[in-house]
Structures are given as C-alpha cells and as structure tokens.
Amino acid sequence: MRWELIPKPRSIFLRVKCLKCANEQIVFERSSSYVKCTVCDELLAQPAGGKAKIRGEVLQSLS
C-alpha cells in the first residue's frame, strides 16, 4: 500500500439541475444543511448524515 503525502479529498461539488424550473446550481456532495433552488425554492439537496440526498438531476461532478 502506498501512502500519499497530501491525501486527496473524498467529497466533490455537483452541478445540479432543478426538476421544477431547470435552473442549474452548484451543490456540495456532503452538505449538512438543506439546499434550495435560488429561483423557485424547490429542495435540491437534503442532509442524510454523510452524503446528501440529491433531489435534482446531477449534470456534472466538479472535482
């Protein structure tokens, strides 16, 4: 097993599309708070103790 001097982060940001109004927003994968759409106030991400439950369509993962 090889050790890394600087470990890479395990969490990423996601570009999520709202299912109601088609607005695109960037959401943290492990968010600890509720994330709502800035346009229509629809719930996009719900905290679940680790990774958040994403309620929109994930378009891209930004690492």
N, CA, C and O of each residue as an XYZ file, in Angstrom:
252
protein
N       0.839     -1.168      0.000
C       0.000      0.000      0.000
C       0.888      1.236      0.000
O       1.879      1.302      0.728
N       0.532      2.192     -0.804
C       1.333      3.388     -0.951
C       0.685      4.553     -0.206
O      -0.521      4.773     -0.324
N       1.463      5.284      0.543
C       0.952      6.421      1.310
C       1.144      7.698      0.513
O       2.180      7.895     -0.121
N       0.150      8.558      0.547
C       0.251      9.855     -0.097
C       0.628     10.902      0.937
O       0.140     10.869      2.066
N       1.482     11.817      0.558
C       1.863     12.879      1.477
C       0.690     13.811      1.746
O       0.441     14.198      2.888
N      -0.027     14.168      0.688
C      -1.206     15.021      0.824
C      -2.397     14.230      0.299
O      -2.505     14.016     -0.908
N      -3.290     13.795      1.177
C      -4.430     12.997      0.716
C      -5.401     13.828     -0.112
O      -5.596     15.016      0.145
N      -6.002     13.193     -1.101
C      -6.985     13.856     -1.945
C      -8.331     13.870     -1.224
O      -8.664     12.915     -0.522
N      -9.101     14.933     -1.389
C     -10.418     14.983     -0.743
C     -11.367     13.951     -1.343
O     -11.298     13.654     -2.535
N     -12.252     13.407     -0.510
C     -13.196     12.389     -0.969
C     -14.515     12.994     -1.420
O     -15.311     12.319     -2.072
N     -14.754     14.235     -1.089
C     -16.027     14.864     -1.435
C     -15.832     15.830     -2.600
O     -14.741     16.359     -2.815
N     -16.912     16.047     -3.345
C     -16.843     16.879     -4.539
C     -18.055     17.813     -4.593
O     -19.001     17.677     -3.817
N     -18.001     18.744     -5.511
C     -19.131     19.609     -5.795
C     -19.872     19.050     -7.004
O     -19.256     18.452     -7.887
N     -21.182     19.240     -7.050
C     -22.010     18.734     -8.133
C     -22.794     19.870     -8.763
O     -23.291     20.756     -8.069
N     -22.902     19.837    -10.090
C     -23.790     20.772    -10.791
C     -25.135     20.080    -10.911
O     -25.250     19.048    -11.573
N     -26.159     20.647    -10.268
C     -27.472     20.031    -10.168
C     -28.494     20.890    -10.904
O     -28.490     22.115    -10.790
N     -29.363     20.235    -11.656
C     -30.430     20.919    -12.381
C     -31.741     20.722    -11.636
O     -32.105     19.596    -11.300
N     -32.446     21.811    -11.378
C     -33.734     21.756    -10.695
C     -34.760     21.104    -11.615
O     -34.835     21.431    -12.799
N     -35.546     20.187    -11.071
C     -36.548     19.487    -11.873
C     -37.767     20.352    -12.151
O     -38.516     20.084    -13.090
N     -37.971     21.378    -11.351
C     -39.162     22.210    -11.493
C     -38.962     23.357    -12.491
O     -39.817     23.591    -13.345
N     -37.830     24.075    -12.384
C     -37.634     25.264    -13.224
C     -36.420     25.181    -14.143
O     -36.173     26.117    -14.903
N     -35.658     24.097    -14.098
C     -34.481     23.852    -14.945
C     -33.312     24.801    -14.642
O     -32.438     24.992    -15.488
N     -33.290     25.385    -13.458
C     -32.165     26.218    -13.041
C     -31.005     25.312    -12.638
O     -31.212     24.289    -11.987
N     -29.780     25.688    -13.025
C     -28.592     24.922    -12.663
C     -27.903     25.592    -11.488
O     -27.761     26.814    -11.451
N     -27.473     24.773    -10.518
C     -26.869     25.289     -9.295
C     -25.777     24.329     -8.850
O     -25.874     23.125     -9.087
N     -24.742     24.848     -8.209
C     -23.648     24.019     -7.703
C     -23.906     23.705     -6.237
O     -24.166     24.598     -5.432
N     -23.828     22.399     -5.901
C     -24.158     21.908     -4.566
C     -22.998     21.047     -4.075
O     -22.401     20.304     -4.854
N     -22.676     21.147     -2.778
C     -21.657     20.294     -2.168
C     -22.243     18.900     -1.939
O     -23.368     18.765     -1.459
N     -21.482     17.878     -2.282
C     -21.962     16.498     -2.207
C     -22.306     16.063     -0.784
O     -23.223     15.265     -0.588
N     -21.591     16.573      0.196
C     -21.807     16.193      1.601
C     -22.342     17.374      2.409
O     -21.861     17.649      3.508
N     -23.323     18.059      1.867
C     -23.852     19.239      2.556
C     -24.581     18.830      3.838
O     -25.252     17.799      3.881
N     -24.443     19.636      4.859
C     -25.058     19.342      6.156
C     -26.293     20.195      6.408
O     -26.842     20.185      7.510
N     -26.726     20.923      5.406
C     -27.944     21.727      5.521
C     -28.783     21.553      4.257
O     -28.297     21.082      3.229
N     -30.034     21.939      4.355
C     -30.926     21.845      3.205
C     -30.522     22.882      2.163
O     -30.250     24.035      2.497
N     -30.485     22.466      0.898
C     -30.144     23.372     -0.193
C     -31.371     23.509     -1.081
O     -31.902     22.521     -1.589
N     -31.813     24.756     -1.261
C     -32.995     25.017     -2.081
C     -32.592     25.766     -3.345
O     -31.563     26.441     -3.380
N     -33.407     25.639     -4.370
C     -33.199     26.339     -5.627
C     -33.337     27.839     -5.384
O     -34.230     28.275     -4.658
N     -32.461     28.615     -5.985
C     -32.494     30.062     -5.782
C     -33.613     30.736     -6.568
O     -33.958     31.884     -6.289
N     -34.184     30.037     -7.546
C     -35.237     30.627     -8.369
C     -36.631     30.267     -7.847
O     -37.448     31.150     -7.585
N     -36.897     28.964     -7.697
C     -38.261     28.532     -7.359
C     -38.397     27.981     -5.944
O     -39.495     27.584     -5.554
N     -37.324     27.943     -5.167
C     -37.341     27.498     -3.773
C     -37.647     25.999     -3.622
O     -38.116     25.574     -2.566
N     -37.389     25.203     -4.654
C     -37.567     23.751     -4.607
C     -36.351     23.126     -3.894
O     -35.235     23.629     -4.026
N     -36.560     22.048     -3.149
C     -35.482     21.385     -2.424
C     -34.573     20.628     -3.401
O     -35.047     19.794     -4.172
N     -33.258     20.922     -3.365
C     -32.298     20.269     -4.246
C     -31.462     19.218     -3.532
O     -31.133     18.189     -4.122
N     -31.114     19.460     -2.273
C     -30.290     18.517     -1.518
C     -30.754     18.476     -0.071
O     -31.049     19.507      0.533
N     -30.812     17.267      0.474
C     -31.262     17.053      1.843
C     -30.161     16.319      2.595
O     -29.672     15.302      2.103
N     -29.748     16.798      3.778
C     -28.686     16.121      4.522
C     -29.132     14.734      4.981
O     -30.290     14.523      5.342
N     -28.181     13.788      4.960
C     -28.504     12.413      5.329
C     -27.441     11.796      6.233
O     -27.316     10.572      6.280
N     -26.678     12.607      6.947
C     -25.683     12.093      7.865
C     -24.318     11.874      7.238
O     -23.328     11.780      7.964
N     -24.229     11.792      5.957
C     -22.978     11.629      5.208
C     -23.147     12.363      3.903
O     -23.119     13.593      3.859
N     -23.321     11.608      2.846
C     -23.629     12.230      1.569
C     -25.081     12.708      1.572
O     -25.964     12.049      2.121
N     -25.305     13.841      0.962
C     -26.654     14.402      0.910
C     -27.490     13.676     -0.142
O     -26.958     13.164     -1.128
N     -28.795     13.637      0.078
C     -29.706     13.084     -0.925
C     -29.985     14.177     -1.938
O     -30.556     15.215     -1.602
N     -29.583     13.945     -3.173
C     -29.758     14.929     -4.233
C     -31.128     14.715     -4.865
O     -31.436     13.617     -5.329
N     -31.941     15.748     -4.882
C     -33.308     15.645     -5.388
C     -33.452     16.195     -6.795
O     -34.545     16.144     -7.360
N     -32.394     16.714     -7.373
C     -32.417     17.215     -8.736
C     -31.642     16.282     -9.649
O     -31.242     15.189     -9.247
N     -31.438     16.720    -10.871
C     -30.681     15.925    -11.848
C     -29.221     16.350    -11.792
O     -28.907     17.526    -11.976
N     -28.324     15.392    -11.536
C     -26.885     15.693    -11.480
C     -26.365     15.764    -12.907
O     -26.427     14.787    -13.653
N     -25.851     16.936    -13.278
C     -25.360     17.144    -14.637
C     -23.859     16.867    -14.756
O     -23.394     16.316    -15.754
N     -23.110     17.261    -13.716
C     -21.651     17.171    -13.801
C     -21.070     17.119    -12.401
O     -21.615     17.716    -11.473
N     -19.969     16.408    -12.251
C     -19.252     16.425    -10.979
C     -18.005     17.282    -11.152
O     -17.219     17.067    -12.075
N     -17.828     18.239    -10.273
C     -16.711     19.166    -10.334
C     -15.703     18.774     -9.266
O     -15.992     18.859     -8.072
N     -14.529     18.347     -9.689
C     -13.534     17.908     -8.703
C     -12.425     18.900     -8.541
O     -11.509     18.679     -7.749
